[in-house]
Each structure stands twice: as C-alpha cells, then as structure tokens.
Amino acid sequence: MFESLGVINVWTYLVGLFFIIIAPGPNSIYVLRTATVRGIGPGYRAALGVFVGDAILIFCAYLGIASLIRTTPLLFTLVRYLGAIYLLYLGVKILHANFIARREEQESAVELGERYFSKALTLSLTNPKAILFYVSFFVQFIDFSYAHTWISYLVLAGMLEAMSFVYLTLLIFGGTLVARFFRRKQGLARLGNGLIGLFFMGFAARLATLSS
C-alpha cells in the first residue's frame, strides 16, 4: 500500500520513530512541565508548537533546506548555538523562578507564561538533532524514483505527527496527575522543577558540544 505512495520499509520507520519520540528531549520535557505547572490547555498549546515545528522542519527537508544546514558547517553551528542558548535561558529561568524569585515575580511570570506555543516552536526550530533526524533518518524511507515525493513526505509526516500526538497527550495528562500530587508536596514540587531546569541546562551543554 505505502509503496505505491513512494514510502518504503514503513514498519522499520514506525519502530524507529517510536524509539525516537519516546527518547527524552527538550520538546517533550517542556510539554510535560507546562502541563504539570499550568494544566491541560497550556500543555496542548505547547504541544501544538511542537507539531508546527516538526511540520516546518519536514517541509524544509522536502525543499532541501535541512540538507543545506546539515552540510554547511557555519549554518549548522549557528543553529546549534542558538538552540543551546535558548535551552540555557529556559533552564536558568526555571531555576530562578523556582528558587530565587519572590511570590510577586512568580505571579507575574504566570501572566507572561501564555507564550507556550512560541516557546515550544522555538525549541523545535533550533534543535539540530531534529535537523539530523530529517536528513539522515527520515529520507531513508522515501523512494525518490516516485514521481510525487511530496506525497511520500506527507505520509511520513502524518505518521510522525500522529505518534507524537499520542505520546504528548500521555505526557500532558500524566503531568496533570503528577501536579495534583505535587500540590500537597511543595518541597517535592520545587525539587522537580529544579531538576527540569537542570535538564534544560544539560541539553544546552549537549547541543553546544554537538559536532556537525
């Protein structure tokens, strides 16, 4: 069926996709934290940013832009450092709000926290690992002798977005359940937020040392 649409080895693709999606990364952790701290609605707004970011990267891969970034050291390094700086900024901001900021500052941060979509989108578009994925893994399952490869990209993208939606939905509802427990355990909540902040800083360090 899928071969007629220019998609090859679809089951291998789905298995690889499963393990790639469930691997902890800045996008999924940001969605989880948003749902845990702010609730289901903000969690889905963050997830929407991830979906749109993936769609944009897939389109860029189709146009060849992702390959250009991957094969141009200067562009790849620029994207890598932009992503590392943004992850470091989020990590420091979480730690500051969790351990240093006063109550008034935390309340004002809630008002400013409506940009869940744009933050998740920025995380997606400045993630060099995603670029590597779409260049080195995604395109292996497209038959480029097929006349309409845009259909092949669309099919693979639909599978990616559907699996990502299921996984992020589990994280969102799991996060809200965790939040109910943490509301009665403020010390654990602060510890959890602190660990998430450190995770983001760790992701930043990994991106900064990622070779092209």
C-alpha positions as CSV (number, residue, x, y, z in Angstrom):
1,M,0.0,0.0,0.0
2,F,2.6,2.6,1.1
3,E,5.0,1.5,-1.6
4,S,2.5,2.9,-4.1
5,L,2.9,6.3,-2.4
6,G,6.7,6.3,-2.5
7,V,7.2,5.1,1.1
8,I,9.5,2.1,1.7
9,N,10.1,-0.1,4.8
10,V,7.3,1.5,6.6
11,W,7.4,-0.9,9.6
12,T,11.1,-0.1,10.2
13,Y,10.2,3.5,10.0
14,L,7.5,3.2,12.6
15,V,9.7,1.2,15.0
16,G,12.5,3.7,14.7
17,L,10.0,6.6,15.1
18,F,8.6,5.1,18.3
19,F,12.0,5.0,20.0
20,I,13.0,8.5,18.7
21,I,9.7,10.0,20.0
22,I,9.9,8.5,23.5
23,A,13.5,9.4,24.0
24,P,13.6,12.3,26.4
25,G,14.3,15.6,24.7
26,P,13.7,19.3,25.4
27,N,10.4,19.4,23.5
28,S,8.7,16.6,25.4
29,I,10.1,17.8,28.7
30,Y,8.8,21.3,28.0
31,V,5.4,20.0,27.2
32,L,5.4,17.8,30.3
33,R,6.4,20.7,32.6
34,T,3.9,23.1,31.0
35,A,1.1,20.6,31.6
36,T,2.3,19.9,35.2
37,V,2.6,23.6,36.1
38,R,-0.2,25.2,34.1
39,G,-2.7,22.4,33.1
40,I,-4.1,20.6,30.1
41,G,-4.9,23.6,27.9
42,P,-1.4,25.2,28.1
43,G,0.1,21.7,27.7
44,Y,-1.7,21.3,24.4
45,R,-0.7,24.8,23.3
46,A,2.9,23.8,23.9
47,A,2.3,20.5,22.0
48,L,0.9,22.5,19.1
49,G,4.2,24.4,18.9
50,V,6.0,21.1,18.7
51,F,3.6,19.8,15.9
52,V,4.0,23.0,13.9
53,G,7.8,23.0,14.4
54,D,8.0,19.4,13.1
55,A,5.8,20.3,10.1
56,I,8.1,23.2,9.2
57,L,11.2,21.1,9.5
58,I,9.7,18.4,7.3
59,F,8.8,21.0,4.7
60,C,12.4,22.3,4.9
61,A,13.7,18.8,4.4
62,Y,11.5,18.5,1.3
63,L,12.8,21.8,0.0
64,G,16.4,20.7,0.7
65,I,17.0,23.4,3.3
66,A,17.6,20.9,6.1
67,S,20.3,19.2,4.0
68,L,21.9,22.6,3.3
69,I,22.1,23.4,7.0
70,R,23.5,19.9,7.7
71,T,26.2,20.2,5.1
72,T,27.1,23.8,5.8
73,P,29.2,23.9,9.0
74,L,28.6,27.6,9.6
75,L,24.8,27.4,9.4
76,F,24.7,24.2,11.4
77,T,26.9,25.8,14.1
78,L,24.7,28.9,14.2
79,V,21.6,26.8,14.7
80,R,23.3,24.6,17.3
81,Y,24.4,27.6,19.4
82,L,21.1,29.4,19.0
83,G,19.4,26.2,20.3
84,A,21.9,25.8,23.2
85,I,21.5,29.5,24.2
86,Y,17.7,29.2,24.2
87,L,17.8,26.0,26.3
88,L,20.2,27.5,28.7
89,Y,17.9,30.6,29.0
90,L,14.9,28.4,29.8
91,G,16.8,26.3,32.3
92,V,18.1,29.4,34.2
93,K,14.7,31.0,34.1
94,I,13.1,27.9,35.6
95,L,15.7,27.7,38.4
96,H,15.4,31.4,39.1
97,A,11.6,31.2,39.3
98,N,11.8,28.1,41.5
99,F,14.4,29.1,44.0
100,I,15.1,32.8,43.8
101,A,12.1,34.8,42.5
102,R,9.7,36.2,45.0
103,R,6.0,35.3,45.0
104,E,5.0,38.5,43.2
105,E,7.5,37.8,40.5
106,Q,6.2,34.2,40.1
107,E,2.6,35.5,39.8
108,S,3.7,38.0,37.1
109,A,5.5,35.1,35.3
110,V,2.2,33.3,35.1
111,E,0.8,36.2,33.2
112,L,3.7,36.2,30.9
113,G,3.6,32.4,30.5
114,E,0.9,32.4,27.8
115,R,3.6,32.1,25.1
116,Y,3.7,28.3,25.4
117,F,3.2,27.8,21.7
118,S,6.0,30.2,20.6
119,K,8.4,28.7,23.2
120,A,7.8,25.2,22.0
121,L,8.0,26.2,18.4
122,T,11.4,27.9,19.1
123,L,12.7,24.8,20.8
124,S,11.7,22.7,17.7
125,L,13.2,25.0,15.1
126,T,16.5,25.4,17.0
127,N,17.1,21.7,17.6
128,P,19.9,20.4,15.5
129,K,19.0,16.9,16.4
130,A,15.7,17.3,14.6
131,I,17.6,18.5,11.5
132,L,19.8,15.5,11.7
133,F,16.7,13.3,12.1
134,Y,15.0,14.6,9.0
135,V,18.2,14.5,6.9
136,S,19.7,11.1,8.0
137,F,16.7,9.1,9.1
138,F,13.5,10.4,7.6
139,V,14.6,10.4,4.0
140,Q,15.7,6.8,4.1
141,F,12.1,5.7,3.8
142,I,11.3,7.7,0.6
143,D,11.5,6.2,-2.8
144,F,12.9,9.1,-4.8
145,S,12.1,7.4,-8.1
146,Y,8.4,8.1,-7.2
147,A,7.1,10.9,-9.3
148,H,5.4,12.8,-6.4
149,T,7.7,12.7,-3.4
150,W,5.7,15.4,-1.7
151,I,3.1,12.7,-1.1
152,S,5.7,10.5,0.5
153,Y,6.8,13.3,2.8
154,L,3.2,14.0,3.7
155,V,2.5,10.3,4.5
156,L,5.6,10.0,6.7
157,A,4.8,13.4,8.3
158,G,1.3,12.2,9.1
159,M,2.7,9.1,10.9
160,L,5.1,11.3,12.8
161,E,2.5,13.8,13.9
162,A,0.0,11.1,14.9
163,M,2.5,9.2,17.0
164,S,3.8,12.4,18.5
165,F,0.2,13.5,19.4
166,V,-0.5,10.2,21.2
167,Y,2.8,10.4,23.2
168,L,2.5,14.1,24.1
169,T,-1.2,13.5,25.1
170,L,0.0,10.9,27.6
171,L,2.6,13.3,28.9
172,I,0.0,16.1,29.3
173,F,-2.5,14.0,31.2
174,G,0.3,12.3,33.2
175,G,1.6,15.8,34.0
176,T,-1.7,16.9,35.4
177,L,-1.9,13.8,37.6
178,V,1.6,14.5,38.9
179,A,0.6,18.1,39.6
180,R,-2.2,17.1,41.8
181,F,0.2,15.1,43.9
182,F,2.8,17.9,44.0
183,R,0.3,20.4,45.2
184,R,0.3,18.6,48.5
185,K,4.1,18.2,48.4
186,Q,5.5,21.7,47.8
187,G,9.1,20.6,48.7
188,L,8.9,17.8,46.0
189,A,7.4,20.3,43.5
190,R,10.3,22.6,44.0
191,L,12.8,19.7,43.6
192,G,11.0,18.5,40.4
193,N,11.1,22.0,38.9
194,G,14.7,22.3,39.8
195,L,15.6,19.0,38.1
196,I,13.8,20.1,35.0
197,G,15.7,23.3,35.0
198,L,18.9,21.3,35.2
199,F,17.8,19.1,32.4
200,F,17.4,22.1,30.1
201,M,20.8,23.3,31.0
202,G,22.2,19.8,30.4
203,F,20.5,19.8,26.9
204,A,22.1,23.1,26.3
205,A,25.6,21.7,27.1
206,R,25.0,18.7,24.8
207,L,24.0,21.0,21.9
208,A,27.0,23.3,22.5
209,T,29.3,20.3,22.2
210,L,27.5,18.5,19.3
211,S,29.7,18.0,16.3
212,S,28.5,18.8,12.8
